[in-house]
């Protein structure tokens, strides 16, 4: 199922915009601050009910408007309409069957892969950003992960409440719950990291990029479980109890899991240029998309914000060639169109701002 059109109303700096989406690559170009990222955000919001730029969805509503609406249509003639009124929850409607969807149903049915600018550098990303990448991939490829992570979230929340209220009698219960959850969480994440490493070693994506970037064959990912795994997790909880009591939170555990990127067993952050780091991030998101496709049979749309910065011409051409040859539906933004102009499979739209309104043409 492919996205065929986006309509947004009173969204950010747009009164209204209607944009046909190519089955291949759609490029949104224009000056900084013109409203390019808002188009990517609009698609992401229409397919997830969330924003990658803010947790306050009220800020999506154009000033002096009462609500914002996004409407995505697909080549199947189905569509999704999301209405967000100020200080109210989003209403998500699947238009063909007039069926209301929950957030979980929406993202399960219409997955996206988002590469936003801050994620271009996984080598310097925060543990929270890396964890979000793991969690999103696991949501689609491991059915039981959603339940496990809900239980983890509850255990961490309840343990923190006990620490804040000095209710140390109840902490033992939540300690035991964390100890029971930890092996499963570690197993799920390690299995995913192993799959990522397999695709980094022998996947088609690496083959495509490695002629220009031979160092990619030395790239690997190491799972970080969120605590010193040379020590039993139960011992870690006991060892950290005094610190946890002072800070009123659980300082180590599977809720702190992350991953590190290595090049020949050394930190990739210390060895790679910013352009090379960007290539790594793009590849990891392409691998994420492939894993979701293999598990669900869907074709997640790829959203890439600010693609032109840091990426040299040769690697930009390699990326375009891969996306076109694999028919990956992609919407990307760039401040310029020059390097994309020779590609007949790239549909381009220009965004400009006049006053406080943005326009697409």
C-alpha positions in Angstrom: 0.0 0.0 0.0 1.5 3.3 -1.1 0.7 6.9 0.0 -0.8 8.8 -3.0 -1.7 12.2 -1.5 -1.4 14.4 1.6 -3.7 17.2 2.5 -3.1 19.4 5.5 -5.3 22.1 6.9 -4.3 24.7 9.6 -1.1 22.7 10.1 1.8 24.7 11.4 2.5 27.5 8.9 0.0 26.1 6.3 -3.6 27.3 5.8 -4.0 24.4 3.4 -1.8 22.3 1.2 -2.5 19.4 -1.2 0.5 17.4 -2.3 0.5 14.3 -4.6 3.0 11.8 -3.4 5.1 9.9 -5.9 5.3 6.1 -5.7 9.1 6.6 -5.8 10.8 9.7 -4.5 9.1 13.0 -3.7 11.5 15.9 -3.0 10.3 19.0 -1.0 12.9 21.8 -1.4 13.2 25.4 -0.3 15.0 27.7 2.0 15.6 27.1 5.6 12.5 28.1 7.6 10.2 27.9 4.6 8.1 25.0 5.9 9.7 21.9 4.3 10.0 19.9 7.6 6.3 20.7 8.3 5.4 18.6 5.2 7.4 15.6 6.5 5.9 16.2 10.0 2.4 16.3 8.4 2.9 12.9 6.8 4.3 11.5 10.0 1.4 12.9 12.0 -1.1 11.5 9.6 0.3 8.0 9.9 1.1 8.0 13.6 -0.9 10.7 15.4 2.4 12.0 16.8 5.0 14.6 16.0 8.7 14.1 15.9 9.3 17.8 16.7 7.2 18.2 19.8 5.2 16.4 22.4 2.6 19.2 22.6 0.3 18.5 19.7 -1.5 21.8 20.3 1.4 23.6 18.7 0.6 21.9 15.4 -2.6 23.9 15.1 -2.1 27.1 13.1 -2.4 30.3 15.2 -6.0 31.5 15.6 -7.4 28.3 14.2 -9.5 25.9 16.3 -8.2 22.7 14.8 -5.9 21.1 12.4 -6.6 18.2 10.1 -4.4 15.9 8.0 -5.7 13.5 5.3 -3.6 10.8 3.8 -4.9 8.8 0.8 -3.5 5.5 -0.4 -3.4 3.8 -3.8 -5.9 1.3 -2.5 -8.5 4.2 -2.3 -8.5 4.0 1.5 -7.4 6.9 3.6 -6.8 8.2 7.1 -8.1 11.5 8.5 -6.8 12.9 11.8 -8.5 15.8 13.5 -6.8 17.6 16.4 -8.7 20.2 18.3 -7.0 22.4 20.9 -6.6 20.6 24.2 -8.4 17.5 22.9 -7.3 14.1 21.8 -6.8 13.3 18.2 -9.7 11.6 16.3 -8.4 9.1 13.9 -10.7 7.9 11.2 -10.1 5.3 8.4 -12.2 6.8 5.6 -13.1 3.8 3.5 -14.9 1.9 6.3 -15.6 5.0 8.5 -13.7 3.1 11.3 -12.1 4.8 14.3 -8.5 3.8 15.0 -6.4 3.9 18.1 -2.8 5.1 17.9 -1.6 1.5 18.2 -3.8 0.3 15.4 -2.8 3.3 13.2 1.0 2.7 13.5 0.6 -1.1 13.2 -1.3 -0.8 9.9 0.7 2.1 8.4 4.3 2.0 9.5 6.8 4.7 8.7 10.6 5.0 8.9 11.7 8.5 9.8 15.2 9.9 9.5 15.1 13.3 11.1 18.2 15.5 11.1 19.2 14.8 14.7 19.1 11.1 14.1 21.6 11.4 11.2 24.3 10.9 13.7 23.6 7.7 15.6 27.2 7.7 16.8 26.4 10.8 18.9 22.7 10.2 19.6 21.5 10.0 23.2 20.7 6.6 24.7 17.0 7.7 24.6 17.2 8.2 20.8 18.9 4.9 20.2 16.4 3.2 22.5 13.6 4.6 20.5 15.1 3.1 17.3 15.3 -0.3 19.0 11.8 -0.1 20.5 10.2 0.9 17.2 11.8 -1.9 15.3 10.9 -4.4 18.0 7.2 -3.2 17.9 6.9 -4.6 14.4 9.3 -7.6 14.4 8.6 -9.0 17.9 4.9 -9.4 18.8 5.4 -9.8 22.5 7.7 -6.8 22.9 4.8 -4.3 23.4 3.5 -6.2 26.4 6.9 -6.7 27.9 7.8 -3.0 27.6 4.5 -2.0 29.2 5.3 -4.2 32.1 8.8 -2.7 32.3 7.4 0.8 32.2 5.0 0.0 35.0 7.7 -1.6 37.2 10.0 1.4 36.8 7.2 3.8 37.5 6.0 2.0 40.6 9.6 1.5 41.9 10.2 5.2 41.5 7.0 6.0 43.4 8.2 3.7 46.3 11.5 5.6 46.3 9.8 9.0 46.4 7.5 7.9 49.2 10.2 6.1 51.2 8.0 2.9 50.9 11.0 0.5 50.9 8.9 -2.5 51.9 7.3 -2.5 48.4 10.6 -2.0 46.5 11.4 -5.7 46.9 8.3 -6.6 44.9 9.2 -4.3 42.0 12.9 -5.4 42.2 11.8 -9.0 41.7 9.5 -7.9 38.8 12.5 -6.2 37.1 14.7 -9.2 37.7 12.1 -11.4 36.0 11.7 -9.1 33.0 15.3 -8.4 32.4 16.3 -11.7 30.7 13.4 -11.5 28.2 14.1 -7.8 27.4 17.8 -8.5 26.9 17.1 -11.5 24.7 14.7 -9.5 22.5 17.1 -6.7 22.0 20.2 -8.9 21.5 18.3 -10.9 18.9 17.5 -7.6 17.1 21.1 -6.4 17.3 22.2 -9.7 15.9 19.8 -9.3 13.0 21.2 -5.8 12.4 24.7 -7.0 12.4 23.9 -9.8 10.0 22.5 -7.3 7.5 25.5 -5.0 8.1 27.8 -7.9 7.2 26.1 -9.4 4.3 23.0 -7.4 3.4 22.2 -6.0 0.0 22.3 -2.5 1.4 25.9 -2.8 2.5 26.9 -4.3 -0.9 25.4 -1.2 -2.6 27.3 1.4 -0.5 30.5 -0.4 0.3 32.3 0.2 -3.1 32.3 3.9 -2.3 32.6 3.3 1.5 34.8 0.1 2.0 34.9 0.9 5.8 31.3 -0.2 6.1 32.3 -3.8 6.0 34.1 -3.2 9.4 31.0 -1.7 11.0 29.2 -3.5 13.9 26.7 -2.8 16.6 27.1 -3.7 20.3 24.1 -4.0 22.5 24.3 -2.1 25.8 21.8 -3.7 28.3 21.6 -0.6 30.6 23.8 -1.9 33.3 27.1 -3.7 33.9 26.3 -7.2 32.6 29.4 -8.7 34.1 27.5 -8.5 37.3 24.1 -10.1 38.1 21.3 -7.6 37.6 19.9 -8.5 41.1 23.3 -7.5 42.6 23.2 -4.2 40.6 19.9 -3.3 42.1 21.2 -3.9 45.6 24.4 -2.1 44.9 22.6 0.9 43.6 19.9 1.1 46.3 21.5 3.9 48.2 22.0 6.0 45.1 18.5 5.2 43.9 17.1 6.3 47.3 18.9 9.6 47.0 17.9 10.3 43.3 14.4 8.8 43.7 14.7 6.7 40.5 16.2 3.5 39.2 19.6 4.4 37.9 20.5 1.1 36.0 18.5 -1.5 34.3 16.9 -2.6 31.0 15.0 0.7 30.8 18.4 2.3 30.1 19.3 -0.1 27.3 21.0 1.4 24.2 23.6 0.3 21.6 27.1 1.4 20.5 28.5 1.6 17.0 32.0 0.2 16.4 34.4 0.2 13.5 37.0 -2.6 13.9 36.0 -2.8 17.6 36.7 0.9 18.1 34.2 3.7 18.7 32.8 4.8 15.3 32.3 8.3 16.8 36.0 8.8 17.1 36.8 7.5 13.6 34.1 8.7 11.2 33.5 12.1 9.6 30.1 13.7 9.8 29.3 12.6 6.3 30.2 9.0 7.1 28.1 9.1 10.2 25.2 10.2 8.1 25.7 7.3 5.8 25.6 4.9 8.8 22.3 6.4 10.0 20.7 6.2 6.6 21.8 2.6 6.3 20.4 1.7 9.7 17.1 3.2 8.8 17.0 1.4 5.5 17.7 -1.9 7.4 14.9 -1.0 9.9 12.6 -0.6 6.9 13.6 -3.9 5.5 13.1 -5.7 8.8 9.6 -4.2 9.2 8.8 -5.2 5.6 10.0 -8.8 6.0 8.0 -9.2 9.3 4.7 -7.4 8.4 4.6 -7.5 4.6 3.9 -3.8 4.5 6.0 -1.2 2.7 6.8 1.6 5.2 7.2 5.0 3.6 10.6 6.5 4.2 10.7 10.1 5.5 14.0 11.9 5.3 14.4 15.4 6.7 17.2 17.7 5.5 18.9 15.1 3.3 21.4 17.3 1.6 23.4 18.5 4.6 26.7 16.6 5.3 26.1 14.1 2.4 28.5 14.3 -0.5 27.4 14.1 -4.1 28.6 10.5 -4.7 26.9 9.1 -1.6 23.7 11.1 -2.4 23.7 9.6 -5.9 24.2 6.1 -4.4 21.3 6.6 -2.0 19.0 7.8 -4.8 20.0 4.9 -7.0 19.2 2.4 -4.2 15.9 4.0 -3.4 14.9 4.1 -7.0 16.0 0.6 -7.8 14.3 -0.9 -4.8 11.2 1.2 -5.3 11.3 2.6 -1.8 8.5 5.2 -1.5 10.4 8.2 0.0 9.6 11.8 0.8 12.6 13.9 1.6 13.5 17.6 2.2 16.4 19.6 1.0 17.5 23.2 0.8 18.5 22.7 -2.8 17.4 20.7 -5.8 20.5 20.7 -8.0 21.8 17.2 -7.2 18.3 15.7 -7.7 17.5 17.5 -11.0 18.8 14.9 -13.3 16.7 12.1 -11.8 13.5 11.4 -13.8 12.1 9.3 -11.0 12.2 12.2 -8.5 9.1 14.4 -8.3 10.0 17.9 -6.9 7.9 20.5 -5.1 9.1 23.9 -4.1 8.1 25.4 -0.7 8.3 29.1 0.0 7.0 31.3 2.8 5.2 34.6 2.4 4.5 36.5 5.6 3.5 33.8 8.1 2.1 31.3 5.6 3.9 28.6 3.6 2.9 27.5 0.1 3.8 24.4 -2.0 4.1 24.6 -5.8 
